[in-house]
Every structure is written in C-alpha cells, then in structure tokens.
Amino acid sequence: MSTPHRTPNPLWVAFRRDPFFWLLFVLSTVGAVVPFWRTAYLPFLDAPQHLLTIAIIDGVGTPGVDAFYSVDLASTQYLLYYLTCDLLADLFGVEHANTIFLSIYAVLLPWSVLYAIEAFGRLRAAALLAIPLTFNTFLFYGFVNYVFAFPLLFFAMGLAQRACLAPSRSWWREAGLAALAVLSFYSHLQVFLVHIGAVGLVVLASRPAPRAFILRLSHLVPALVLFAFWALGSSGLAGGEAWEGAVGARYASLTGAKWEPLDQTLSQVPARLMGVYKGHTDERYLVAVAIGLLLLFFFRGGRNAAGPSTPTDTPERPRSWAPEAFVLFMVLFYVCLPDSYKWIWPVNWRFAPVAALGMLLMGTASVPRWVHHGLTALFGAIAIGSLAMHSDRFAAFGREAGEFDEIVASVEPESRLVSVIFASHSEVVEGPAYLHFGQYPVIRHRGGVAVYSFAEAPQSPIRFVPRDKGGPPPTQLRSEWKPNEFRLTGENRYYDYILVRGEPPGFQRRAGFDASVSLVKRVGAWTLYRHNRHGV
C-alpha cells in the first residue's frame, strides 16, 4: 500500500537549502526592533511633532484637544502612519503605538529587500545589508512617513517582477500591487512617484507588447485617481495668491526651487546615509556597508558564470536590467534635483538611501558556495554589529533625555507652552535632537499647546483653531531656530510656560521677564518658567 505524496512546505525547503543565511536573517530582523524599545525618548528630530499629530487625532473630542486644535484629514496624504498609530493608540497609548509602527518598519524593510532580491534572482546574502541601512539618516530626522514607504516600494518591485514572469495574470498579484501603490501614496508622495517609475521599469524590462505594458500597469489606476484628487487641492502645487492663502504668512515667502552646489551634493553622500552619532560610531558600519556593496559588484556576472553556485529556490530566468536602471535613476535624481522646493526640504537628499538599498539588488545569485557562505557571514556580522551599536546608543540617549520627565510632570495639563531652545544638541546623536521636545507635555497630558508646532505646517492634518477662538499666535518662519529673538511681549504673553534649554547669562533680562514670571523647575540643561498671563 503506497503512502500519499505530500508536497514539502516551501518555507522548510528554503531553510534546508540555506540554513545559515536564514538563521542570521531572522535573528537580525527580530533584533532590529530592540533599539526602539530601549528608550522612552527617541533620538529622532521630528519624532515629538509626529507624536503630537497622533495624540491630537486620537484625542479629538476631549477638552484639551478641541480647545486648541482642529483635524482635517483631507489636507494631507500622510495618513498611513497617523491613522495606523491612531488605531494602535487606543490599545497601547500614543508613544507605544509609535514604537510598534517603527518596529514594523524595521522588520519589513529587510524582508522587502529580500523579497525583491529573490524575485530578480540576485544574491540573497545582500539582504542582510538592508538592516544597517534601516537606521539611516532620514529615520533620525524623524521622517517616518518617508522611510516607511521604502518597504512598500521594494515589495512592489518584487511582486511586479513575479507578475511579469508568471505565465498568466493573477487577481491576487494585481490586488497586491494595487494595495501597495495605494499604501505608498498614503505614506509619502515622493516615494510614491518613485514607486510608479520603479514598477514601470520592471514591466518595461520584461519587454512586453505596448498593450500588455499598459495592462500590466493598470493596477496603478486606483492610486493615481487618489493622487489626482489630492493634487487638485494641494497647496504644494499652488502658486501666487493661492499659495499664500493656503499656507499663511509663515511659509508664503518660500517659493520656487533651490539647488545646492554640486560639490556639496557629492561630498555629503555619507552623511545622508548614516553618520548620526557623536564619535562617528555608525560611520564605521557605513564603511562596512560600502565594502559589502563593492563585493556585490565584484561578484557580478551572469547566472552560472561562477562555477558551482549556491542553492537557489528560484528557477532559471533571464536577467532583468530593471534594478540597475532603478539605481541609475536614483543617482541621477540625487545629483540633478533641487535640495528644496517651497517649504519642502530636503528633496534630492532623500534619494541617497533609496539608491543604496537598490544597489543590494545588483549582485549575482550564482557564486561558489564558499563565497556565498563567506558573504553571508560577513554581511551578518555587519548587521548584528550595527544593531548592537544602535541599541546601545538609543539607551544612552534615553538616559540623557530621561531628566525631561521632571519637566513634563511640572507642566499642568492643557497649558500653553513656548520653547526657547538655545542648546538643542545631544551628547549622543548629531543634530538638534531636543528642538521639538516641548511637545511632550502636550502629548502626555493629552492636550494644550506647545510651539513651534507642525500644526502650522501646510502638510499637517492638524491645525490650531483661529486666534480669536483661543488658538496661539502665529509664529515667524524659523523662529524655533532663533532663541535670541524671543521677547515676553505682545502675543508671547499668551503662554503659561516658557521652556528653555541651555539658558545663557542675561537671558531673562533680554527676554523682558518681569514679576509675572517665576521659576518652576531647573534640571540639567532644562529650565521651566511659569508665566502668569493674567498679571501679578
């Protein structure tokens, strides 16, 4: 009596063929979430502003929010991040919801690169280098909407390649591609536009007939319709009086595009990939990633060109030129596009990490087994070492920033606070890590006002209520960068608290403090003053 034949599980088959890679990759992607959970204060410049946006959307209907804010979700396409965190916040709170979202990003990005690598039949070990690139400069800028669109882009490239290779169209592939395009649009517009071009390159590289080319891109229609509706009402595309009326006095002076010098564009590539810690700790891993990319180029070649190859789970297929063309376009955009357009900054810088991630798709899948295992060990060591470094640095920043808990506890709920930040720097990370920390009292007390706020930014889904209804006075362009200009006169008497970091000698006198101002708390570099706006 014969036993029925059972089809082996494809995941188990893949593991059996390359267990060393899969163990390293799975452990590394799990470890990629650890740094986010080692600190209550993320070392990301814009993180407090995004947390504020989530807290306000989540807090609609509560007095501390409704007294100062309105929410207009139609004013932005940055909804994937905010609405996902809004849903998670109901279960886990705003800050933990944000950490969960970042954890999802840290897992998805390397898996999406691996998915694309497998689809194009390229060197699997290269996916391990996506892990150090997950913690790129733009993550530390706090551009969460932007970096979360990266995995959507690479999943789409991989799925589009699989659709091109399939003998027939599949509704689930088309639905998946359509969903990825819509999610990409609602994550970040710049990556969405790259997404369209990248999928177009993948389809074009398969050399379809004109009618088949159009048919294979039909999944983009829902996202393009959403984009068209958004573009019709977008202030970013308006000009003249329409632009000034849409963005208000703070941003009206920012018009047109501006380019940086070419030598600066080229010399700053490393800083726009990594280089976020004091002491250049992470730059060593950037050098290691660069060496890894050079090795990928060194081992490039046609399939079966290098003798006995590493086991592959994919059948023989013609080599697509789409990954190489994609990287070429990303490099050209980085070099040729402006560094700012109206209030949007930076523009061209953002293509640097996308190009670096795209380069991971340019290796050959056919290398001798010993080379494959050697590269896997090397790239795995780079990934694990970078994660250990980030975990340590996140924890160090958390210890440094922890003193701010006392400031938050000293601010009464539903208060009005203005930040005057002389010392925005950290001893752990480069850049003005503390510039927006004044938002934490609003986030944790679920209401109130702190400026400068993204509620004044054109692309934000939250807005301050008008001044005559209790909202704060408008701030001047880049006032958050000009602490020496703060004066406790006129409209600035609106605030209940003045939060200062790195207070210089003579500040109180120059700022015009009087008997209505009293010291509340001084801890570390922070000083909190109470202002009695009803008089002494």
Protein Blocks (a to p, Z undefined) as FASTA:
>chain_A
ZZddddddfklmmmmmmmmlmmmmmmmmmmmmmmmmmcfbdcbfklmmmmmmmmmmmmgo
iaklmmmpccdfklpcblmlmmmmmmmmmmnojklmmmmmmmmmmmmmmmmmmmmmmmno
pafklmmmmmmmmmgfklmnopamlmmmmmmmmmmmmmmmmmmmpmbdcfklmmmmmmmm
mmmmmmomklmmmmmmmmmmmmmmnopafklmmmmmmmmmmmmmmmmmmmmmpmklgghj
llmmmnommlmmpgcjddddfklmmmmmmmmmnopbghilmmmmmmmmmmmmmmmmmmgc
cehklopadddfbdcddddfklmmmmmmmmmmmmmmcfbehjbccfklmmmmmmmmmmmm
mccfbdcfklmmmmmmmmmmmmmmmmmmmmmmmmmmmmmmmmmmmmmmmpcghiacdddd
fblccfkbgcjfklmmmmmmmmmnopajddddfklpfkbcbdcddfknopacdddehklm
mmmlpccehjlmmpmbdcdehiaehklmmnopafkbccfbdchjbccddddfkbZZ
